[in-house]
Amino acid sequence: MKMGQVVTKGTATKQILLNASLFESLGAQIGDTGVTANSNGRKLIPAGTPVGGSADFLASEQAVLVVSNDENAQGVLMHEVDVTGGTANGTVLIFGFVNEFRIPDVTVTDEAKEALDGKVTFAKRNK
């Protein structure tokens, strides 16, 4: 390695979809409300986390979604979102199929599944 070069090692983006050819997602603002910092001081929301809130983000581009594992869920995060610095951009799955085996860090409640019924389907598939 040459002097002055910086090597950054990362991980591959987690794929949460059961069917990667049949889905719809939209960009959204994701807030840090209720998110606790990890041991490194980062506020990370895992892929597969239900998000929502009182404002309908489909009706308003200004709406800020928060972790909402309840009847207010409007979609599911496609990728991890870092909200350490406050509100950040995220991608929200609004229609598709999520493989629950691919979101081991997230437990989706029955209330969130009911709120997303007909939009996002959760299934457990090994392959």
C-alpha positions, 0 to 999 in steps of 0.5 A: 500500500502506498503512503497516504492511501486509505483502505476501507473495508465494508460489508455487502448490502443485506438483501431482505427480499424473498423475491428481488424482481417483484417489489416497489420502494421509495426514498424517504426521510428517516428520523432518529426518534427512539433509536439508541446508539450502539457501543460505537456511538452509532445510531443504526436502524437495521434493514427490515425494520418497519417504519411509519408515523402519523404523517403519510409519506406517500402524500408528503415528501416532507414526512419523516418516518420513524421506527414504527413496529406497530399499527402505524407502519407504512413500509419496511427499510430496504437497507440499514440507515445511519441516523447518528447525525439526525434525520437521514435518507432511506429506502422504504419497501412499500410493496414486496416480499420480505424473507424474515430469515434475512432480518435476524436483528428485527422482530416484526410485530403482528401489529406491523404485519397487519398494518402492512397487509396487502402491501408487504408480505413476510415469509420464512424461506431458507432459500 
